[in-house]
């Protein structure tokens, strides 16, 4: 699992738990059944056991500790109010005293959630944060607090970095922003293998002015090699350590936030597969379902499945299976095997398959 995290650079976090929380799925897609507690221990265990930290990388993410110094420039920009949502930026200037009061309470009282503060929990949903939650998130962006652990509800418990992260990590030298951005671009290239400049920027959500100089520098150093990919109109870059292409014979279900497909235009360029998550689409307007996982078989995305873990009934529900045009005859059989393996990994008793749709 740690090797997988090291190769990918991060596991994206998402709060939706209709199947299993998204940060657990990329390792399952690559390793098969593994102990999910391994991630919980590394991410939220005692300080001496920590191997990961939470921060904004490609959205909210779990990251290996060696990336902490490479993101401090982003923390510094947030601390100055240069990045982040407008509601957060105010705490860098006119509402800094309010944020300091929140930080002082955590310093004095120890780990706290937003709900531990008076009127601190969200009003009626994720996007209706209270003033205290905004202050906490600005402090988090600025690196003044981090995630100590997660409650059963998945609420973030905040604490001071020095009480959560290993001292050896916090003592690592902080590179200048340009050097850190170069290192992030190199990590992106290593994770992607072959990518356009936009793909490389997107991996750690770098802006053009933060990434373009880094791509040029890594190209000059020979880390990124310019290449052309048949069917791509954009110029591409190949990491010098990208493995030699080989035939792939395997099958895997992919999380909606898996690095292989999270940049939707790249997924279309690679696989001719148009994928959009429909969680926020009204039910009557959804095309494929609520929580849909693409199915990678050998070297193609050949199907997609709308999945739900019915924990009360102990069953994995495949509400709808959509078979892509031209999918091989054995697609459904191999998909059924992957679904059975997923159900067993989640501690469920079996799989119920609903509608099966074959696209022309």
N, C-alpha and C positions, 0 to 999 in steps of 0.2 A: 504494500500500500504506500509506504514512504517513497519507494522508487517511482511509483506511478505519479505521486504528487510532485516529486522532483522533476520528472520529465515534462509534466503538464505545466508546472509552475503555480497552479492554484486549483482549488475546487470552488466553484461559484456557489454561494449560499442562496437559498430561496426558502421562504417560510411556508409555502404550500406543502401540505402533508397528505394529499389525497392518495398517493401511492407510498412514497417514502421521501424524506427531505432530499432535495436535489444534490446536496454535496456528497451524499453517500453513493450516488449512481455512477459517476465516471470510473471509479475504481472497480465497481462490479462489472461494468461493461468491458473492462480490459482484463480483469483477473478472474471473473466468476465469483462464486460465493466466498466471502471473506468475513472476518469478524468486524462488524460495524463499531464495536466498542474500541477498536484500535484507533479510529478517528476521534471518538469522544475523549479517549485518554490523551491523545497527542494534542488535541485542540483545547480541551477544557479541564485537564487533569491538574495535579499539583505542579507548582512552579518548576520543581526539579525535573519533572517528566515532560514538560512542554516541548513540542516539536513544531507547533503551528501557532499562528496568531491571526486575528481577524482584522481586515482593513478593506478599504475601497481600492480595488485593483481593476478587475473586469467586473464591475458592480461589487456588491458585498462579497467577500471571498475569504476562504481559509488559505493561508499561504505558509510555505516553509519559512523558518525563522531567518534564513540567510537573506531573504528579500527585505527584511525590516530596514536595513540601512538604505536600500535602493528606493524606498518610498518616503523617506524623511523630508525630501524636498517638497513632496505633495502635502505632507503634514504642515510644513512651514508656510506654504502658500495658503492653506486653509486657516492657519493661525492668524495670518495677516488679512484674512477676509477676501482673498483673491479668487477663490474657487468655492464651489458648493452652492446649494440652493440659496436664493435670496433671503429666505427666512432664517438660514443659518448664518449668513454673512454678517447680519446685524449684530450677532454676538461677538464679533471681532472688534466692533467699534462702539456703537452707542449702547449696546446691552452687555458689554464685557463684564461689568460689575455683577450682573445677575448670573452670568456663567461662572464667575469666580466664586460666588456664594454656593452654587451647586458643587463645584469642585472642592470647596472647603468642607462641605458636609461629607463627601466621599472620603476625603483625607482623614477626617476625624472619626467617622462612624464605620468605615469599611465598605465592602461591596454593596451596591444598591442597584435596583431596577428603577425605571421611570415611575412605576406604581408605588415605590417606597417613599416618594416625595408627595407631599400634599398636592392634590390636583395634578399629579404628575403623569398619570396614564393617558393613553390616547382617548379622544372623546368618543368616537363611534367607529373607528376604523384606522387602518394603517396610514392613510393619507391625511388624517385629521389629528395631527400631533398637537399636544399641549405646548405651552411655552417652555416648561421644564424639559420635555422630550427634545425640543429643538436645541436647547442649551446643551443637553447631554450629547446630541449628535454632532454639534459643533466641536465640543471638547474631544469627541472621538475622532472626527476628521483631522483635528489639529494635533492628534497624538498625545494629548494630555491625559486621556483615559483610554482603556482598552477593555476587551471582554474578559471578565474573570471566568464566567461559566454561562450556561444557559439553563433556565428553568424548564419544567416539563412543558409549559406553554410555548417554549422557545423564546421567551422574553430574554433579552440580553441583560446580563448582570455586569455593571461597570465597576472598574477599580483602577487604581493607579498602575501604570506599566511596571514600575519598579517592584510592585507587590505581586505581579502576575508573570512577567516574562523573565527568563534567565538573565542574570546580571551580565554574563559573558556576551549575550546578544546586544544588550543595551550599551555595552562598553565598546562595541565595534565602531570604528571610525565612520564618520558620515561623509560620503563622497559628495563632490559638488554636483549640482543638478545635471549638468551636461554629461558627466561620467555615469551618473546613475541612470539617465535615460538611455545611454548607449548600452549599458548592461541589461536593461529591460528589453530593448529591441533585440539584443542577442538572444535572450531567453525566449522571446516570442518566436524568433526564427528557428531556434532549436526545437521548440514545441510543434511548430507548424510544418517544418521541413521545407516546403515551397509555399511562397505567399507573395501577394502584392504588397505595395507600401501601405495601402489602406488596411489590409489584413494585419500587418505588423503593428500598425498604430492601434488598431482596435483591441488587440489582445490585453493590453494593460490600460486601455482607454487614454492613450496619449493624443494630444492635439498635434496638428501638423508642425507647429513651431517647436514642439517638444520632441518630435520624432524624426523629422526630415533630416536634421543635422546628424542625428544618431545613425540613421540608415546610411547616409553618405560616409560617415566615419567608419562604420563597420564594413562597408563595401571596400573602402580604401585599405582597411586592415586585412581584407581577404576573408572575413568571417561570413559575409554575405556575398554570394556570387550571382551576377545578373544572368537570368535565363529567360527563355521563351517557352511558354506552355501552349501546346496545340489547342486551339479553340478559345484561348484567352486573348482579349484585345489589350489588356494591361500588361505592362512590364512586370516581371516577377523576379523574386530573389530566392535563391536556395542557400540554406545554411550549409557551411562547409562540412559539418558533421552529419548531415542528413544521410540516413542509411540508403544503401543501394536498393532501388526498386525491386520488389519481388512479388511473386504471386501470393495472394492472401486467400486462405481457405478457412473461414471462421464465420461465426454469426454472433450478433450482439444487439441488444436493445440500447438505445441512446437517450439519455436525459435531454429534456428541452434545452438545458443550459450546458450541454457537453461542448468542450472546446472544438470538437470536430465540426459542429454544425451551428454554433451560436452566432457566427457571422453568416447570416442567411444567404447573402449574395455569393459567398465562397462555397457554401453547400450547393448552390445552384450551378456554379462553375465546375465543381468537382464531380457532382453526381447527376446533374440535370433534375434536381429534386427541390421543388418549391415547398418550403416549410415555414409556417407561422404558428406561434402558440396562440390558442384561442380562449385562454382563461378569462380574459376581460371582454370577450365578445358575447353579446346576449345569446342565450341558448338557441333561439330560433334562427340565428344568423351563422351559427357554427357550421363549418364544412365537414370536419373530421372528428370533432369531439372536444372535451374539456381539457384533459391532460394526456396529450398524444405523444407517444414515443416512436420515433423512426426506427425501423428495423434494418440494420446493416447485415447483409449476407454476402460473404466473399468480398467483392469489390464494388458493390452497388447497394443503394438504398432501395429496397424492393417492396416495402410495406410500411404501414404506420398503424399503431394500435392505441385506442383510447382506453386507458387503464385506471382502475381504482382498487385499492386494497380494502375489502369489506372485512374489517377486523372482527366485527361482532359475529359474522357468519363464518369467519375463518377461510374466506375464499378470495382469490384474485379474479376480479371481474374485467374481462376484455369486452367492453360495451360494443365496440365496433372495430373490426379489422378491415383495413383498406389495402388491397393488393394493387401495386403500381402496374402500369402497362408494361408488358414484356417481361414480367417477373417469371423466373423459372418455375417449372411444375412442382418442385419440392419445397417451394417457399412456405406454404402453410404448415407442412410437416415440421420443417426446421424451426419455424416460429413457435409452434406448439411446444417443442422441446425447450426453447428459451423461456417461454412463459412458465413452464413447470419448474424450471430451475429458479426463476425469479420468485415464484410463490414459495418454494421451499426455503429460500434465503430469508424471506420475510416472515417465516414461521406460519405460513398459511397452509391449509390442508389440500388445496387443489385450485383448478382454474375453471372458470365458466366463460365460454365464448359466446357472444351474442351475434349481432349482425356481421356478416362477411360480405364485403363489397369488392368486386373485381372491376377496376377501371379499364375502359377500352383502350 
